[in-house]
Amino acid sequence: MSSEVKPVSAGPSPDPTSRLISEEALKMLAPSQRKLSSPAAQRVAAVMEDCIRRVEIVAMLPAVLRDLDRLSPGLDDEELGAALRRHGLLAERLDRLEDPPSPGPGGVQPGDESEEEAAAAAGRRTRAELEKDLQGSLRDVLRRLRDHPTALGVLRAEAEARGWGPSGEAMRGLNGGLRGLHGVLVKRLLTDPAKERQQARFIQDLSRRHAGNLDLLAALEEKVAAATEEREAKISKQDAVIAKLQSSLQQREKSSRDFVLRTQQDAEKQSQSDTKTWEGRQTRMQQEVDQLTLQLNTLVLQNREIETALRKKRYKVETEIENWLQKYDADMGEKQAELEEVGAAFEEEKQELRELEESYSVLAVEYDQIMEERRLEEEMRREELRELGLKTGGALVIQAWWRGHCVRKALKAKSKSKSKKPKKGKGKKGK
């Protein structure tokens, strides 16, 4: 089996060769056996499992002792309940055991010092006796719980339901570490020496390739940094262009609005002024017409000449009115033409505004594409770093296992060589 491991690409679709190499690496690191065949290995695994079970029981004892009176009726064995109560009392006595008092502010007299030393020695002896009794009580509780698995299941369920407490949580953490150590130990026991030597060669080759991958990663990071710096420079230039276009667009919009507003205000003021002037003149002329009509009706019978003069005067007045009307129409036509010119200029400004918006949308799409490429490159770099970290951690764990196995193997070979030496004197006695 080949032990060569090539760097695997972090892309979405690895090639079949890289996938085959990864499968070979997993087979290389897998144990060579599925079950423990030797009795010594089985005994080691059994001792480790018993230690994990004992640690789990010790972790749940504080939570059980808090509600022991309520849980006692549910236990099958009265002796188990008595052992638990005795263990709880010993633990409380050990917790209440106080240290010897410190000397007062007046100093320590020679007689008082000897009494305090004697009291401290008695306290230490009492604490040592309590600790010894507590250890014996704990062994008794562990033995009885081992003989009553049903009661152990009830106590474990109660501890899970009501919480383990600070000390229980610490012991549970220790238990988790022991379980992990148990898995490592079983895996090492399932691996034969030939497979271990092959794994060692594989790990050495993996280390060399890891160093090469680190160099390649450093080169790629330099290229990515250079490309990123260049891309950021382009983005900053495009941002400056966009900001300039936005500022110009805002200024044009403001000037267009101001011009249209001023034009509308001037047109409205002129229209109002002309309307007021025309209404005043019309009113005055209508008054004059009424006066002339009244005079005409009054003097029609008196003098035809006066009537003719009045008719001429009336014709003159009507002519002036017609002239004023024509002048008003001419002024309104000029104002209308001016308004049309302003509207045409406004349409041209709107066309320029649309062109600027189109160029801005194109720049925004290019900016989004650039940011997406940067995000993908960052994700690829993080994935490569994560894979390298996992491979490095696995290599370190395997090296630690191998060193431990070599030490145990050397000790075992040394003990066997000592046990095979013949003892002196046995041959002569046989004769």
C-alpha positions as CSV (number, residue, x, y, z in Angstrom):
1,M,0.0,0.0,0.0
2,S,1.4,3.4,-0.9
3,S,1.9,5.9,1.9
4,E,2.0,8.9,-0.4
5,V,-0.4,11.7,0.6
6,K,-0.8,14.7,-1.8
7,P,-2.4,18.0,-0.9
8,V,-6.1,17.9,-1.5
9,S,-7.7,20.8,-3.2
10,A,-10.3,22.8,-1.2
11,G,-12.6,23.2,-4.3
12,P,-16.1,21.9,-4.6
13,S,-15.2,18.9,-6.7
14,P,-11.9,17.0,-5.8
15,D,-10.5,14.7,-8.4
16,P,-10.7,10.9,-8.0
17,T,-7.0,10.6,-7.3
18,S,-7.1,12.9,-4.3
19,R,-10.2,11.0,-3.0
20,L,-8.4,7.7,-3.4
21,I,-5.4,8.9,-1.5
22,S,-7.6,10.1,1.3
23,E,-9.3,6.7,1.6
24,E,-5.8,5.1,1.7
25,A,-4.8,7.4,4.5
26,L,-7.9,6.5,6.5
27,K,-7.2,2.8,6.0
28,M,-3.6,3.3,7.1
29,L,-4.6,5.1,10.4
30,A,-7.4,2.6,11.2
31,P,-6.7,-0.2,13.7
32,S,-5.6,-3.6,12.3
33,Q,-8.0,-5.6,14.5
34,R,-11.7,-5.2,15.5
35,K,-11.6,-7.0,18.8
36,L,-9.0,-7.4,21.6
37,S,-7.5,-10.9,21.2
38,S,-5.0,-11.0,24.0
39,P,-6.1,-11.5,27.7
40,A,-3.7,-8.8,28.9
41,A,-5.2,-6.2,26.5
42,Q,-8.7,-7.3,27.6
43,R,-7.7,-6.9,31.3
44,V,-6.3,-3.4,30.6
45,A,-9.5,-2.4,28.9
46,A,-11.7,-3.9,31.7
47,V,-9.7,-2.0,34.4
48,M,-10.1,1.3,32.4
49,E,-13.9,0.7,32.1
50,D,-14.2,-0.1,35.8
51,C,-12.3,3.1,36.7
52,I,-14.6,5.2,34.4
53,R,-17.7,3.6,36.1
54,R,-16.3,4.4,39.6
55,V,-15.5,8.0,38.6
56,E,-19.1,8.4,37.3
57,I,-20.5,7.1,40.6
58,V,-18.3,9.5,42.6
59,A,-19.4,12.4,40.4
60,M,-23.1,11.8,41.2
61,L,-22.7,11.2,44.9
62,P,-23.0,14.9,46.0
63,A,-26.3,15.3,44.2
64,V,-27.6,12.0,45.6
65,L,-26.6,12.8,49.2
66,R,-28.5,16.1,49.1
67,D,-31.9,14.3,48.6
68,L,-31.0,10.9,50.3
69,D,-34.0,10.9,52.6
70,R,-36.4,11.2,49.7
71,L,-34.5,8.6,47.6
72,S,-34.1,6.0,50.3
73,P,-37.6,4.4,49.9
74,G,-36.8,3.8,46.1
75,L,-33.6,1.8,46.8
76,D,-33.9,-2.0,46.9
77,D,-31.3,-2.6,49.6
78,E,-31.5,-1.1,53.1
79,E,-27.8,-1.7,53.7
80,L,-27.1,0.5,50.6
81,G,-29.1,3.3,52.0
82,A,-27.3,3.0,55.4
83,A,-23.9,3.0,53.6
84,L,-24.9,6.2,51.7
85,R,-26.1,7.9,54.9
86,R,-22.9,6.9,56.7
87,H,-20.8,8.3,53.8
88,G,-22.8,11.5,53.9
89,L,-22.3,12.0,57.6
90,L,-18.5,11.4,57.3
91,A,-18.4,14.0,54.4
92,E,-20.3,16.5,56.6
93,R,-18.0,15.9,59.5
94,L,-14.9,16.4,57.3
95,D,-16.4,19.7,55.9
96,R,-17.2,21.0,59.4
97,L,-13.7,20.2,60.7
98,E,-12.2,23.7,61.4
99,D,-8.5,24.7,61.3
100,P,-6.9,25.6,64.7
101,P,-7.5,29.3,65.7
102,S,-4.9,31.9,64.9
103,P,-3.0,33.7,67.8
104,G,-4.6,36.9,69.1
105,P,-3.2,40.4,68.9
106,G,-1.4,40.1,72.3
107,G,1.1,37.6,71.0
108,V,1.6,33.9,71.8
109,Q,2.8,32.9,75.3
110,P,5.1,29.8,75.6
111,G,2.4,27.8,77.3
112,D,-0.3,28.8,74.9
113,E,2.0,27.9,71.9
114,S,2.4,24.4,73.2
115,E,-1.3,24.0,73.7
116,E,-2.0,25.3,70.2
117,E,0.5,22.9,68.7
118,A,-1.1,20.0,70.6
119,A,-4.6,21.1,69.4
120,A,-3.3,21.4,65.8
121,A,-1.7,17.9,66.0
122,A,-5.0,16.5,67.4
123,G,-6.9,18.2,64.6
124,R,-4.6,16.7,61.9
125,R,-5.0,13.2,63.4
126,T,-8.7,13.6,63.5
127,R,-8.8,14.8,59.9
128,A,-6.5,11.9,58.8
129,E,-8.9,9.4,60.6
130,L,-11.9,11.0,59.0
131,E,-10.3,10.8,55.5
132,K,-9.4,7.2,56.1
133,D,-12.9,6.4,57.2
134,L,-14.3,8.3,54.3
135,Q,-12.2,6.3,51.8
136,G,-13.4,3.0,53.4
137,S,-17.0,4.2,53.2
138,L,-16.6,5.2,49.6
139,R,-15.2,1.7,48.7
140,D,-18.2,0.2,50.5
141,V,-20.7,2.4,48.6
142,L,-19.0,1.5,45.3
143,R,-19.1,-2.2,46.0
144,R,-22.8,-2.1,47.0
145,L,-23.8,0.0,43.9
146,R,-21.9,-2.5,41.7
147,D,-24.1,-5.3,43.2
148,H,-27.3,-3.3,42.7
149,P,-27.4,-2.0,39.1
150,T,-31.1,-1.0,39.5
151,A,-30.4,1.3,42.4
152,L,-27.5,2.7,40.5
153,G,-29.8,3.5,37.5
154,V,-32.3,5.3,39.9
155,L,-29.5,7.4,41.5
156,R,-28.1,8.3,38.1
157,A,-31.5,9.4,36.8
158,E,-32.0,11.6,39.9
159,A,-28.6,13.2,39.5
160,E,-29.3,14.0,35.8
161,A,-32.7,15.5,36.7
162,R,-31.6,17.7,39.6
163,G,-28.1,18.7,38.5
164,W,-24.7,17.5,39.4
165,G,-23.5,20.5,41.3
166,P,-20.0,22.2,40.9
167,S,-18.0,19.3,42.1
168,G,-20.1,16.8,40.2
169,E,-19.6,18.7,37.0
170,A,-15.8,18.7,37.6
171,M,-15.9,14.9,38.1
172,R,-18.0,14.6,34.9
173,G,-15.3,16.4,33.0
174,L,-12.7,14.0,34.4
175,N,-15.0,11.1,33.4
176,G,-15.2,12.5,29.9
177,G,-11.4,12.7,29.7
178,L,-11.1,9.1,30.9
179,R,-13.6,7.9,28.3
180,G,-11.5,9.6,25.6
181,L,-8.3,8.0,27.0
182,H,-10.2,4.6,27.0
183,G,-10.9,5.0,23.3
184,V,-7.3,5.9,22.6
185,L,-6.1,2.9,24.7
186,V,-8.4,0.4,22.9
187,K,-7.4,1.8,19.5
188,R,-3.7,1.3,20.4
189,L,-4.3,-2.2,21.7
190,L,-6.1,-3.1,18.5
191,T,-3.0,-2.1,16.4
192,D,-0.3,-4.7,15.8
193,P,3.5,-3.7,15.8
194,A,3.9,-4.1,12.0
195,K,0.9,-1.7,11.5
196,E,2.4,0.7,14.0
197,R,5.7,0.8,12.1
198,Q,3.9,1.3,8.9
199,Q,1.9,4.1,10.5
200,A,5.1,5.7,11.8
201,R,6.6,5.8,8.3
202,F,3.3,7.2,7.0
203,I,3.3,9.9,9.6
204,Q,6.9,10.9,8.8
205,D,6.0,11.1,5.1
206,L,2.9,13.1,6.1
207,S,5.1,15.5,8.1
208,R,7.4,16.1,5.2
209,R,4.4,16.8,2.9
210,H,2.9,19.0,5.6
211,A,6.1,21.2,5.6
212,G,5.8,21.4,1.8
213,N,2.2,22.3,2.0
214,L,3.1,25.1,4.5
215,D,5.6,26.5,2.0
216,L,3.0,26.3,-0.7
217,L,0.4,27.9,1.5
218,A,2.8,30.8,2.3
219,A,3.4,31.4,-1.4
220,L,-0.3,31.3,-2.1
221,E,-0.9,33.7,0.7
222,E,1.6,36.2,-0.7
223,K,-0.1,35.9,-4.1
224,V,-3.5,36.4,-2.5
225,A,-2.2,39.4,-0.6
226,A,-0.8,41.0,-3.7
227,A,-4.0,40.3,-5.7
228,T,-6.1,41.6,-2.8
229,E,-4.0,44.8,-2.6
230,E,-4.4,45.4,-6.4
231,R,-8.1,44.7,-6.3
232,E,-8.6,47.1,-3.3
233,A,-6.7,49.8,-5.2
234,K,-9.0,49.3,-8.2
235,I,-12.0,49.4,-5.9
236,S,-10.9,52.6,-4.3
237,K,-10.4,54.2,-7.7
238,Q,-13.9,53.1,-8.7
239,D,-15.3,54.4,-5.4
240,A,-13.8,57.8,-6.1
241,V,-15.3,57.9,-9.6
242,I,-18.7,56.9,-8.2
243,A,-18.5,59.5,-5.5
244,K,-17.6,62.2,-8.1
245,L,-20.5,61.1,-10.4
246,Q,-22.9,61.2,-7.5
247,S,-21.8,64.7,-6.4
248,S,-22.1,66.0,-10.0
249,L,-25.5,64.3,-10.4
250,Q,-26.8,65.9,-7.2
251,Q,-25.6,69.3,-8.2
252,R,-27.3,69.0,-11.6
253,E,-30.5,67.9,-10.0
254,K,-30.4,70.8,-7.6
255,S,-29.7,73.4,-10.3
256,S,-32.5,72.0,-12.5
257,R,-35.0,72.2,-9.7
258,D,-34.0,75.7,-8.8
259,F,-34.3,76.9,-12.4
260,V,-37.7,75.3,-12.9
261,L,-39.0,76.7,-9.6
262,R,-37.8,80.3,-10.4
263,T,-39.3,80.1,-13.9
264,Q,-42.6,78.9,-12.6
265,Q,-42.6,81.7,-9.9
266,D,-41.8,84.4,-12.5
267,A,-44.5,83.2,-14.9
268,E,-47.1,83.1,-12.1
269,K,-46.2,86.6,-10.9
270,Q,-46.3,88.0,-14.5
271,S,-49.7,86.3,-15.2
272,Q,-51.2,87.6,-12.0
273,S,-49.9,91.1,-12.7
274,D,-51.3,91.1,-16.3
275,T,-54.6,89.8,-15.1
276,K,-55.0,92.5,-12.5
277,T,-54.0,95.2,-15.0
278,W,-56.4,93.9,-17.6
279,E,-59.3,93.6,-15.1
280,G,-58.7,97.2,-13.9
281,R,-58.6,98.6,-17.4
282,Q,-61.6,96.6,-18.4
283,T,-63.5,97.9,-15.5
284,R,-62.6,101.5,-16.2
285,M,-63.4,101.1,-19.9
286,Q,-66.7,99.5,-19.1
287,Q,-67.6,102.4,-16.9
288,E,-66.7,104.8,-19.7
289,V,-68.8,102.9,-22.1
290,D,-71.8,103.0,-19.7
291,Q,-71.4,106.7,-19.3
292,L,-71.1,107.2,-23.1
293,T,-74.1,105.1,-23.7
294,L,-76.1,107.0,-21.2
295,Q,-75.1,110.3,-22.7
296,L,-75.9,108.9,-26.2
297,N,-79.3,107.9,-25.2
298,T,-79.8,111.3,-23.6
299,L,-78.5,113.4,-26.4
300,V,-79.6,111.3,-29.4
301,L,-82.5,113.5,-30.0
302,Q,-80.7,116.7,-29.4
303,N,-77.9,116.5,-31.9
304,R,-76.9,114.1,-34.6
305,E,-73.5,115.6,-34.8
306,I,-72.9,114.8,-31.1
307,E,-74.1,111.4,-31.9
308,T,-71.6,111.0,-34.7
309,A,-68.8,112.3,-32.5
310,L,-69.8,109.9,-29.8
311,R,-69.8,107.1,-32.3
312,K,-66.3,108.0,-33.4
313,K,-65.2,108.1,-29.8
314,R,-66.8,104.7,-29.2
315,Y,-65.0,103.3,-32.3
316,K,-61.7,104.7,-31.0
317,V,-62.3,103.1,-27.6
318,E,-63.1,99.8,-29.2
319,T,-59.9,100.0,-31.3
320,E,-57.8,100.6,-28.2
321,I,-59.5,97.6,-26.6
322,E,-58.6,95.5,-29.6
323,N,-55.0,96.7,-29.5
324,W,-54.7,95.8,-25.8
325,L,-56.1,92.4,-26.5
326,Q,-53.6,91.8,-29.3
327,K,-50.8,93.0,-27.1
328,Y,-51.9,90.6,-24.3
329,D,-52.1,87.7,-26.8
330,A,-48.6,88.5,-28.0
331,D,-47.2,88.7,-24.5
332,M,-48.8,85.3,-23.6
333,G,-47.3,83.7,-26.8
334,E,-43.8,84.9,-25.8
335,K,-44.3,83.5,-22.3
336,Q,-45.5,80.2,-23.7
337,A,-42.4,80.0,-26.0
338,E,-40.2,80.7,-23.0
339,L,-41.9,77.9,-21.0
340,E,-41.4,75.5,-23.9
341,E,-37.7,76.3,-24.0
342,V,-37.4,75.7,-20.3
343,G,-39.2,72.3,-20.7
344,A,-36.8,71.3,-23.5
345,A,-33.8,72.1,-21.3
346,F,-35.4,70.1,-18.4
347,E,-35.9,67.1,-20.7
348,E,-32.2,67.3,-21.7
349,E,-31.2,67.3,-18.0
350,K,-33.4,64.3,-17.4
351,Q,-31.7,62.4,-20.3
352,E,-28.3,63.2,-18.8
353,L,-29.5,62.0,-15.4
354,R,-30.7,58.6,-16.9
355,E,-27.3,58.1,-18.6
356,L,-25.5,58.7,-15.3
357,E,-27.8,56.3,-13.5
358,E,-27.0,53.6,-16.1
359,S,-23.3,54.0,-15.7
360,Y,-23.7,53.9,-11.9
361,S,-25.7,50.6,-12.2
362,V,-22.8,49.1,-14.3
363,L,-20.2,50.1,-11.7
364,A,-22.4,48.7,-8.9
365,V,-22.6,45.3,-10.6
366,E,-18.8,45.2,-11.1
367,Y,-18.3,46.1,-7.4
368,D,-20.6,43.3,-6.3
369,Q,-18.7,40.8,-8.5
370,I,-15.4,41.9,-7.0
371,M,-16.7,41.6,-3.4
372,E,-18.1,38.1,-4.1
373,E,-14.7,37.0,-5.5
374,R,-13.0,38.3,-2.4
375,R,-15.4,36.4,-0.2
376,L,-14.9,33.1,-2.1
377,E,-11.1,33.5,-1.8
378,E,-11.4,34.1,1.9
379,E,-13.5,31.0,2.4
380,M,-11.0,28.9,0.4
381,R,-8.1,30.1,2.5
382,R,-10.0,29.4,5.8
383,E,-10.9,25.9,4.6
384,E,-7.3,25.1,3.7
385,L,-6.1,26.4,7.1
386,R,-8.7,24.3,8.9
387,E,-7.7,21.1,7.0
388,L,-4.0,21.7,7.8
389,G,-4.9,22.2,11.5
390,L,-6.8,18.9,11.6
391,K,-4.0,17.0,9.9
392,T,-1.4,18.5,12.2
393,G,-3.4,17.6,15.3
394,G,-4.0,14.1,14.1
395,A,-0.3,13.6,13.4
396,L,0.6,14.9,16.9
397,V,-1.9,12.5,18.6
398,I,-0.6,9.5,16.6
399,Q,3.1,10.4,17.6
400,A,2.1,10.5,21.2
401,W,0.4,7.1,21.0
402,W,3.5,5.6,19.3
403,R,5.9,6.9,21.9
404,G,3.7,5.5,24.7
405,H,3.5,2.1,23.0
406,C,7.3,2.0,22.5
407,V,7.9,2.7,26.2
408,R,5.4,0.0,27.3
409,K,6.9,-2.5,24.8
410,A,10.5,-1.8,26.2
411,L,9.3,-2.3,29.8
412,K,7.5,-5.5,28.9
413,A,10.6,-6.9,27.1
414,K,12.8,-6.1,30.1
415,S,10.4,-7.8,32.5
416,K,10.3,-10.9,30.3
417,S,14.1,-11.1,30.1
418,K,14.4,-11.0,33.9
419,S,11.7,-13.7,34.4
420,K,13.6,-16.1,32.0
421,K,16.9,-16.3,34.1
422,P,17.3,-19.8,35.8
423,K,17.5,-19.9,39.6
424,K,20.6,-21.3,41.3
425,G,20.6,-24.5,43.4
426,K,17.6,-26.3,41.9
427,G,19.7,-28.8,39.8
428,K,21.7,-30.1,42.7
429,K,18.7,-30.7,44.9
430,G,17.1,-32.8,42.1
431,K,20.1,-35.2,42.0
